[in-house]
Amino acid sequence: MDRIYNAFWNSMAGFAFGLRTERAIRQEFAIFLVGLPVAVLLGTTAWERLTLILSIVAVLCAEFLNTCVEKLCDHVTPELHDQIKAIKDMGSAACFCAQASCGVIWLFVAASRLWP
């Protein structure tokens, strides 16, 4: 039980660090906070609401992982490096894929609500 307790607090420390230091994480967390009540209002079923909320959570997950990759790359070599740039660009692409997927999900649910 101690391991789970410690893992939870380590995760909360990482979450807090990300919110304090990363603008993209703060922006996406703000979208999550706004999106939460909107998802409840927009979704017509529990599954739609869950899908809307988890799509934003997936964006946050991708952004946290991308931030980890970028910070690790900067730690390994702060100089400009072609392979490090490619790695960072792939992390950014992962974030874009999550954001685009989230957008498609939200548009699909909104469209199905407007045009049943």
MIMARTOR-406046 format. One record per residue: residue in three letters; residue number from 0; x, y, z of N, C-alpha, C, CB in turn. Coordinates in Angstrom, 2 decimals, always signed. Each point is the difference from the previous one (the first is absolute). Glycine has a CB too. Layout:
% MIMARTOR-406046
   residu   num       n.x       n.y       n.z      ca.x      ca.y      ca.z       c.x       c.y       c.z      cb.x      cb.y      cb.z
      ALA   NUM         X         Y         Z         X         Y         Z         X         Y         Z         X         Y         Z
...
This chain:
% MIMARTOR-406046
   residu   num       n.x       n.y       n.z      ca.x      ca.y      ca.z       c.x       c.y       c.z      cb.x      cb.y      cb.z
      MET     0     +0.82     -1.19     +0.00     -0.82     +1.19     +0.00     +0.87     +1.27     +0.00     -1.80     -1.28     +1.21
      ASP     1     +2.94     +1.21     -0.53     +0.91     +1.15     +0.01     +0.48     +0.35     -1.40     +0.72     -0.62     +2.31
      ARG     2     -0.47     -0.40     -3.12     +0.47     +0.22     -1.35     -1.04     +0.79     -0.81     +1.36     -2.12     +0.12
      ILE     3     -2.62     +1.74     +0.00     -1.07     +0.70     -0.72     -0.13     +1.43     +0.51     -1.22     -2.17     -0.36
      TYR     4     +1.29     +2.34     +1.65     -0.07     +1.32     +0.62     +1.14     +0.89     -0.52     -1.08     -1.00     +2.07
      ASN     5     +2.30     +0.48     -2.04     +1.15     +0.77     -0.48     -0.08     +0.28     -1.49     +1.37     -1.03     +1.79
      ALA     6     -1.83     +0.06     -2.57     -0.15     +0.21     -1.45     -1.00     +1.11     -0.28     +0.56     -2.42     -0.41
      PHE     7     -1.64     +2.45     +1.18     -1.01     +1.05     -0.18     +0.61     +1.37     +0.26     -1.81     -1.60     +0.68
      TRP     8     +2.55     +1.76     +0.41     +0.58     +1.30     +0.34     +1.11     +0.39     -0.96     -0.59     -0.40     +2.37
      ASN     9     +1.32     -0.58     -2.88     +0.99     +0.31     -1.04     -0.68     +0.51     -1.25     +1.53     -1.76     +0.92
      SER    10     -2.65     +1.14     -1.28     -0.76     +0.46     -1.17     -0.54     +1.41     +0.22     -0.62     -2.37     -0.51
      MET    11     +0.13     +2.65     +1.70     -0.51     +1.34     +0.29     +1.12     +1.04     -0.05     -1.80     -1.01     +1.44
      ALA    12     +2.99     +0.63     -1.00     +1.15     +0.90     -0.07     +0.35     +0.29     -1.46     +0.87     -0.89     +2.20
      GLY    13     -0.91     -0.14     -3.04     +0.26     +0.20     -1.42     -1.06     +0.86     -0.66     +1.14     -2.20     -0.05
      PHE    14     -2.39     +1.98     +0.43     -1.10     +0.81     -0.52     +0.19     +1.47     +0.39     -1.55     -2.00     +0.14
      ALA    15     +1.86     +2.23     +1.13     +0.21     +1.37     +0.48     +1.19     +0.65     -0.69     -0.97     -0.65     +2.20
      PHE    16     +2.07     -0.10     -2.38     +1.17     +0.54     -0.68     -0.34     +0.39     -1.43     +1.49     -1.40     +1.44
      GLY    17     -2.22     +0.53     -2.13     -0.42     +0.31     -1.37     -0.86     +1.24     -0.07     +0.12     -2.41     -0.52
      LEU    18     -1.06     +2.54     +1.44     -0.86     +1.20     +0.01     +0.79     +1.27     +0.30     -1.91     -1.44     +0.73
      ARG    19     +2.90     +1.32     +0.16     +0.81     +1.18     +0.36     +0.94     +0.43     -1.12     -0.13     -0.72     +2.36
      THR    20     +0.65     -0.23     -3.11     +1.11     +0.32     -0.89     -0.32     -0.02     -1.49     +1.42     -0.92     +1.74
      GLU    21     -2.53     +0.34     -2.14     -0.28     -0.18     -1.43     -1.29     +0.68     -0.42     +1.22     -2.16     +0.08
      ARG    22     -1.08     +3.13     -0.97     -1.16     +0.76     -0.48     -0.99     -0.90     -0.73     +1.44     +2.03     -0.19
      ALA    23     -0.95     -2.95     -0.64     -0.90     -0.88     -0.76     -0.84     -0.86     +0.94     +1.65     -0.03     -1.90
      ILE    24     -1.05     -0.45     +2.97     -0.74     -0.82     +0.97     -1.05     +0.86     +0.70     +2.00     -1.50     +0.33
      ARG    25     -1.64     +2.72     +0.03     -0.99     +0.90     +0.63     -1.16     +0.28     -0.95     +1.83     +1.04     +1.37
      GLN    26     -1.52     -0.81     -2.64     -1.06     +0.28     -0.97     -0.91     -1.20     -0.17     +1.52     +1.59     -1.18
      GLU    27     -0.95     -2.76     +1.05     -0.82     -1.19     -0.19     -0.77     -0.39     +1.27     +1.64     -0.77     -1.72
      PHE    28     -1.07     +1.08     +2.87     -0.74     -0.24     +1.25     -1.17     +0.97     +0.11     +2.11     -0.82     +1.11
      ALA    29     -1.92     +2.07     -1.56     -1.09     +0.98     -0.01     -1.11     -0.48     -0.94     +1.63     +1.88     +0.50
      ILE    30     -1.25     -2.42     -1.66     -0.99     -0.55     -0.92     -0.75     -1.15     +0.65     +1.41     +0.67     -1.96
      PHE    31     -0.68     -1.49     +2.72     -0.64     -1.10     +0.73     -1.04     +0.54     +1.00     +2.10     -1.39     -0.27
      LEU    32     -1.71     +2.41     +1.03     -0.91     +0.56     +1.00     -1.26     +0.59     -0.63     +1.97     +0.49     +1.45
      VAL    33     -1.80     +0.16     -2.61     -1.16     +0.55     -0.72     -0.78     -1.14     -0.67     +1.23     +2.19     -0.39
      GLY    34     -0.50     -3.15     -0.16     -0.62     -1.09     -0.73     -0.81     -0.95     +0.85     +1.84     +0.20     -1.57
      LEU    35     -1.48     -0.32     +2.83     -0.71     -0.92     +0.89     -1.49     +0.31     +0.10     +2.11     -0.27     +1.29
      PRO    36     -2.50     +1.48     -0.91     -1.45     +0.28     +0.05     -0.64     +0.03     -1.39     +0.39     +1.30     +2.09
      VAL    37     +0.37     -0.86     -3.10     -0.55     +0.02     -1.36     -0.28     -1.43     -0.47     +1.25     +2.14     -0.51
      ALA    38     -0.37     -3.06     +0.84     -0.20     -1.41     -0.37     -1.26     -0.56     +0.64     +2.48     -0.28     -0.24
      VAL    39     -2.72     +0.66     +1.48     -1.20     -0.47     +0.70     -1.26     +0.54     -0.69     +1.29     -0.12     +2.18
      LEU    40     -1.22     +1.38     -2.62     -1.15     +0.60     -0.67     -0.16     -0.48     -1.44     +0.28     +1.98     +1.46
      LEU    41     +0.82     -2.16     -2.16     -0.04     -0.35     -1.41     -0.31     -1.47     -0.22     +1.63     +1.82     -0.43
      GLY    42     -1.06     -2.67     +1.22     -0.23     -1.43     -0.17     -1.42     -0.38     +0.38     +2.41     -0.42     +0.47
      THR    43     -2.99     -0.47     -1.28     -1.38     -0.42     +0.29     -0.05     -1.32     +0.76     -0.75     +1.20     -2.06
      THR    44     +1.86     -1.93     +2.05     +0.07     -1.25     +0.74     +1.25     +0.03     +0.88     -1.22     -1.27     -1.84
      ALA    45     +1.25     +0.36     +2.78     +1.19     -0.09     +0.86     +1.24     -0.32     -0.83     -1.44     -0.76     +1.92
      TRP    46     +1.29     -0.08     -2.94     +1.15     -0.36     -0.84     +0.51     +1.19     -0.80     -0.89     -2.32     -0.15
      GLU    47     -0.01     +3.15     -0.35     +0.44     +1.21     -0.72     +0.75     +0.93     +0.95     -1.95     -0.20     -1.58
      ARG    48     +1.41     +0.40     +2.76     +0.66     +0.87     +0.98     +1.38     -0.54     +0.36     -2.24     +0.68     +0.91
      LEU    49     +2.31     -1.97     -0.67     +1.28     -0.62     +0.34     +1.00     +0.14     -1.15     -1.21     -1.63     +1.50
      THR    50     +0.75     +1.42     -2.70     +0.87     +0.12     -1.17     +0.53     +1.42     -0.15     -1.28     -1.84     -1.13
      LEU    51     +0.41     +2.83     +1.30     +0.42     +1.40     -0.09     +1.06     +0.32     +1.06     -2.27     +0.62     -0.91
      ILE    52     +2.01     -1.03     +2.13     +0.93     +0.30     +1.10     +1.33     -0.73     -0.20     -1.95     +0.34     +1.56
      LEU    53     +1.89     -1.62     -1.89     +1.24     -0.77     -0.15     +0.81     +0.43     -1.22     -1.12     -1.91     +1.11
      SER    54     +0.47     +2.48     -2.11     +0.76     +0.51     -1.15     +0.87     +1.18     +0.42     -1.82     -0.77     -1.57
      ILE    55     +1.32     +1.59     +2.49     +0.82     +1.12     +0.50     +1.10     -0.54     +0.92     -1.99     +1.57     -0.16
      VAL    56     +1.67     -2.57     +0.95     +1.01     -0.62     +0.86     +1.12     -0.60     -0.85     -1.75     -0.49     +1.75
      ALA    57     +1.41     -0.09     -2.90     +1.01     -0.56     -0.89     +0.93     +1.09     -0.53     -1.60     -1.82     -0.65
      VAL    58     +1.06     +3.00     +0.38     +0.83     +1.13     -0.43     +0.97     +0.38     +1.11     -1.85     +0.83     -1.51
      LEU    59     +1.35     -0.76     +2.74     +0.87     +0.31     +1.14     +1.09     -1.06     +0.16     -1.92     +1.18     +1.14
      CYS    60     +1.56     -2.44     -1.27     +1.00     -1.08     +0.11     +1.08     +0.16     -1.05     -1.76     -1.55     +0.90
      ALA    61     +1.36     +1.80     -2.14     +0.98     +0.18     -1.08     +0.90     +1.19     +0.29     -1.61     -1.01     -1.64
      GLU    62     +1.04     +2.08     +2.16     +0.81     +1.20     +0.28     +0.99     -0.26     +1.14     -1.90     +1.44     -0.78
      PHE    63     +1.48     -2.16     +1.81     +0.92     -0.34     +1.09     +1.15     -0.86     -0.53     -1.89     +0.12     +1.66
      LEU    64     +1.58     -1.12     -2.47     +1.05     -0.86     -0.54     +0.92     +0.78     -0.93     -1.54     -1.97     +0.19
      ASN    65     +0.98     +2.85     -1.01     +0.83     +0.82     -0.89     +0.92     +0.90     +0.82     -1.80     -0.06     -1.75
      THR    66     +1.28     +0.62     +2.82     +0.81     +0.85     +0.86     +1.14     -0.80     +0.61     -2.00     +1.44     +0.49
      CYS    67     +1.72     -2.67     -0.07     +1.06     -0.86     +0.55     +1.09     -0.24     -1.02     -1.68     -1.10     +1.49
      VAL    68     +1.28     +0.78     -2.70     +0.98     -0.25     -1.07     +0.84     +1.24     -0.25     -1.54     -1.69     -1.06
      GLU    69     +0.89     +2.86     +0.96     +0.73     +1.23     -0.27     +0.98     +0.34     +1.12     -1.94     +0.81     -1.31
      LYS    70     +1.51     -0.95     +2.56     +0.89     +0.30     +1.12     +1.18     -0.97     +0.05     -1.96     +0.92     +1.28
      LEU    71     +1.70     -2.18     -1.56     +1.09     -0.98     -0.03     +0.97     +0.31     -1.13     -1.54     -1.74     +0.98
      CYS    72     +1.02     +2.08     -2.14     +0.87     +0.35     -1.14     +0.86     +1.22     +0.34     -1.70     -0.94     -1.61
      ASP    73     +1.08     +1.95     +2.24     +0.75     +1.20     +0.37     +1.07     -0.32     +1.05     -2.02     +1.39     -0.52
      HIS    74     +1.74     -2.35     +1.38     +0.97     -0.40     +1.02     +1.18     -0.73     -0.64     -1.85     -0.17     +1.70
      VAL    75     +1.55     -0.69     -2.66     +1.06     -0.78     -0.65     +0.91     +0.91     -0.80     -1.53     -1.99     -0.11
      THR    76     +0.95     +2.88     -0.68     +0.82     +0.92     -0.79     -0.77     +1.30     -0.24     +1.18     -1.95     -1.10
      PRO    77     -0.78     +3.01     +1.77     -0.69     +1.28     -0.18     +0.30     +0.67     -1.36     +0.08     +0.28     +2.48
      GLU    78     +0.97     -0.77     -3.16     +0.33     +0.58     -1.31     -1.00     -0.48     -1.05     +2.44     +0.10     +0.63
      LEU    79     -2.50     +0.66     -1.74     -0.83     -0.42     -1.12     +0.58     -1.26     -0.62     -0.70     +2.39     -0.43
      HIS    80     -0.18     -3.36     +0.18     +0.43     -1.28     -0.53     -1.12     -0.53     -0.89     +1.48     -0.49     +2.04
      ASP    81     -1.14     +0.06     -3.26     -1.03     -0.43     -0.96     -0.85     -1.16     +0.52     +1.51     +0.75     -1.83
      GLN    82     -0.88     -1.74     +2.46     -0.77     -1.15     +0.49     -0.88     +0.38     +1.19     +1.83     -1.52     -0.80
      ILE    83     -1.33     +2.38     +1.68     -0.80     +0.46     +1.13     -1.19     +0.80     -0.52     +2.03     +0.06     +1.49
      LYS    84     -1.81     +0.76     -2.52     -1.11     +0.77     -0.59     -1.05     -0.96     -0.55     +1.57     +1.90     -0.57
      ALA    85     -1.14     -2.95     -0.10     -0.94     -0.98     -0.55     -0.80     -0.67     +1.11     +1.55     -0.39     -1.94
      ILE    86     -0.89     +0.06     +3.04     -0.69     -0.62     +1.14     -1.04     +0.95     +0.58     +2.07     -1.37     +0.52
      LYS    87     -1.68     +2.63     -0.33     -0.94     +0.99     +0.53     -1.17     +0.21     -0.96     +1.88     +1.12     +1.22
      ASP    88     -1.58     -1.10     -2.52     -1.06     +0.17     -0.99     -0.99     -1.16     +0.02     +1.59     +1.31     -1.42
      MET    89     -1.09     -2.54     +1.65     -0.89     -1.15     +0.09     -0.89     +0.09     +1.25     +1.70     -1.40     -1.22
      GLY    90     -1.14     +1.90     +2.32     -0.81     +0.22     +1.19     -1.09     +1.02     -0.26     +1.95     -0.56     +1.44
      SER    91     -1.59     +1.60     -2.16     -0.98     +1.02     -0.38     -1.07     -0.59     -0.91     +1.76     +1.77     +0.22
      ALA    92     -1.35     -2.65     -1.12     -0.96     -0.66     -0.89     -0.98     -0.86     +0.79     +1.71     +0.00     -1.83
      ALA    93     -1.22     -0.66     +2.88     -0.88     -0.80     +0.85     -1.05     +0.89     +0.66     +1.87     -1.63     +0.42
      CYS    94     -1.45     +2.80     +0.05     -0.94     +0.95     +0.59     -1.02     +0.45     -1.03     +1.76     +0.77     +1.60
      PHE    95     -1.29     -0.49     -2.81     -0.92     +0.42     -1.06     -1.03     -1.08     -0.30     +1.82     +1.43     -0.97
      CYS    96     -1.37     -2.69     +0.90     -0.93     -1.10     -0.26     -1.07     -0.10     +1.10     +1.83     -1.24     -1.20
      ALA    97     -1.41     +1.39     +2.44     -0.96     -0.04     +1.12     -0.97     +1.17     -0.08     +1.72     -1.15     +1.43
      GLN    98     -1.20     +2.34     -1.74     -0.85     +1.18     -0.11     -0.98     -0.13     -1.16     +1.83     +1.39     +0.99
      ALA    99     -1.35     -1.86     -2.14     -0.87     -0.17     -1.16     -1.08     -1.04     +0.28     +1.90     +0.64     -1.53
      SER   100     -1.52     -1.74     +2.17     -0.98     -1.03     +0.35     -1.06     +0.56     +0.95     +1.75     -1.77     -0.31
      CYS   101     -1.30     +2.52     +1.29     -0.92     +0.63     +0.95     -0.96     +0.93     -0.74     +1.75     -0.15     +1.82
      GLY   102     -1.20     +0.95     -2.72     -0.85     +0.91     -0.77     -1.04     -0.72     -0.83     +1.90     +1.58     -0.07
      VAL   103     -1.49     -2.68     -0.57     -0.94     -0.79     -0.81     -1.11     -0.58     +0.88     +1.85     -0.55     -1.63
      ILE   104     -1.47     +0.03     +2.78     -1.00     -0.56     +0.93     -1.00     +1.08     +0.41     +1.69     -1.68     +0.84
      TRP   105     -1.19     +2.84     -0.44     -0.89     +1.08     +0.44     -0.89     +0.48     -1.15     +1.71     +0.69     +1.70
      LEU   106     -1.15     -0.57     -2.90     -0.80     +0.42     -1.15     -1.07     -1.04     -0.33     +1.96     +1.27     -0.90
      PHE   107     -1.61     -2.54     +0.97     -0.95     -1.07     -0.28     -1.16     +0.02     +0.99     +1.85     -1.37     -0.95
      VAL   108     -1.54     +1.50     +2.22     -1.06     +0.02     +1.02     -0.85     +1.26     -0.15     +1.45     -1.33     +1.58
      ALA   109     -0.82     +2.47     -1.82     -0.75     +1.26     -0.19     -0.90     -0.11     -1.23     +1.87     +1.32     +1.10
      ALA   110     -1.33     -1.85     -2.19     -0.80     -0.14     -1.22     -1.17     -0.95     +0.20     +2.06     +0.46     -1.35
      SER   111     -1.84     -1.55     +2.08     -1.09     -0.94     +0.23     -1.07     +0.61     +0.91     +1.62     -1.90     -0.30
      ARG   112     -1.22     +2.84     +1.12     -0.96     +0.69     +0.87     -0.81     +1.01     -0.81     +1.53     -0.31     +1.98
      LEU   113     -0.87     +1.00     -2.91     -0.67     +1.02     -0.80     -0.84     -0.60     -1.13     +1.86     +1.56     +0.54
      TRP   114     -1.36     -2.66     -1.12     -0.72     -0.66     -1.09     -0.20     -1.48     +0.32     +0.97     +1.64     -1.65
      PRO   115     -1.99     -1.94     +2.47     -0.20     -1.39     +0.44     -0.31     -0.98     -1.12     -0.79     +0.92     +2.12
